[in-house]
Amino acid sequence: MDRLTVRDDGSFEILERIEGGKHQVSVCEAPPAVLGWATGFLPEPRNNPQIGMANMRAIMPALQRAKAAPVAAPGLSFASVSLPKQQRETRVEKNMNAEEIAREIVAWIAEE
């Protein structure tokens, strides 16, 4: 979510950045709502592969010359490492009370 605008009638408008550098605008008539805040008004550039590759040309040689740094915590080990799941599921629920929402969130966390 990039911007949340509360209207005079109690409804609110949500501006959300979605894939492909596009935005989605949603309007909710009234609370309650569960929202996740990502960047807000932070000046994050849109994903531009050409700029990223140009930056990497300057960054990679510097990284290759960098010396290894010791890990601050001796004896630290990792049982497993994996990339986070890349999935996006947006669902609009109009008639759910807070208790049902909380139950779903707890069930979703327990699955992971």
Residue pairs with C-beta under 8 A, 6 or more apart in sequence:
1 14
1 15
1 16
1 35
1 36
1 37
1 38
1 40
2 15
2 16
2 17
2 23
2 38
2 39
2 40
2 41
3 13
3 14
3 15
3 40
3 41
4 12
4 13
4 14
4 15
4 35
5 12
5 13
5 15
6 12
7 13
10 29
10 30
10 31
11 27
11 28
11 29
11 30
12 27
12 28
12 31
12 33
13 25
13 26
13 27
14 25
14 26
14 27
14 28
14 35
15 23
15 24
15 25
16 23
16 24
16 25
16 26
17 23
17 38
17 39
18 24
18 88
19 88
21 46
21 47
26 92
32 97
32 98
32 101
34 101
34 105
45 51
93 101
